[in-house]
Amino acid sequence: MIWAVRYMVMARARNCWSRLKAVVLIWVTSIFLVYFALQLSFMNSSINNSAPSSDTPVSNAQRRSRLYDKLARDLDENGAAFLKHGETSQSLSLSELFTLKDGLVTPNLKTANPPVRANVLYLSTEYSVPILNAVKSVFSLYFDKAIWFQNSSLCHFSMFHASHHISPVPATEVEVDAEVTAVKGVAATLCPLKIVLDRVVLTSTGVLLGCWQVVSGTDPVDVRAKLRTAVPHAPEKQLYDAAMLHTSFARLLGRPTIPHGELDEKDELKLFHELVSRLNNQIHGFKAVVSELWYVEEFDLLALAMNGRMKVRRFQLGCSKA
């Protein structure tokens, strides 16, 4: 009898222990699975928050490449329109912008009414001077005075216009001051751009353009988006594609000079390509850092390009998270 009781007690104890082990195992397994899921979610969140999506910069870089490819084809597709006094990229004819007489180039400065209000990224003379020296070494021999070189102290990347000559937006002094304050706030959030010269192209309008890619920093697409938000009354239609990052190095205003007479149209085009190729061999891959945003009131049309009258407010890129 006593043996039977002991057996029953031991059997019940074993059953209880078995059930307890099963419950503990289920709880431990559940806790482990929850912990693993939380860790995985945390890791994904950290990756997404700590690094920008690789899709955006790749997309913007490809977009720029396609734009630059199109610019590079422009001369072949449309010919050297600048030799026929064609329009520039801003719908102004070269004859409106410059006078070429007796081998001397004189800018035709025209009052901008209302003043153009441009936001541009500034290319420091640390970088612009060696670039323009290379441009001059290649092109001066063939164009002598029939060329206008960009002022090395005013090299810039046009970003966003609060007002331009095609769609003017008049503003009072108070409104201009408000725009300046807003743009200063944008500059504080932008990170310096490390850039590399992708290529130089010569357009059909005679503009020698440096076309750049972004290595790091705030992409031009984002720069323009921030400026659009900060300056809501700006023209809806801007002058350039949002992905573009380019600067003008020079403008060709006449035919090339060669030792033995003149070239026909086909040979001229061949020479233009040769000169551009020669320049690219020198400065392709040139690296620079852009760390200033300018708000510029241009009192003359294209004042930044033609050394006209202007008022410049300069802001350092602050890279803050505000």
Salt bridges, closest charged atoms under 4 A:
ASP69 OD1 - ARG199 NH1 2.70
ASP76 OD1 - HIS273 NE2 2.75
GLU77 OE2 - ARG73 NE 3.43
GLU96 OE2 - LYS110 NZ 3.94
ASP144 OD1 - LYS145 NZ 3.63
GLU179 OE1 - ARG117 NE 2.88
ASP198 OD1 - ARG199 NE 2.60
ASP219 OD2 - ARG64 NH2 2.83
ASP241 OD1 - ARG63 NH2 3.14
GLU268 OE1 - ARG255 NH1 2.82
GLU274 OE2 - ARG278 NH2 2.63
GLU292 OE1 - ARG314 NE 2.93
GLU297 OE1 - ARG313 NH1 2.51
ASP300 OD1 - ARG309 NH2 2.87
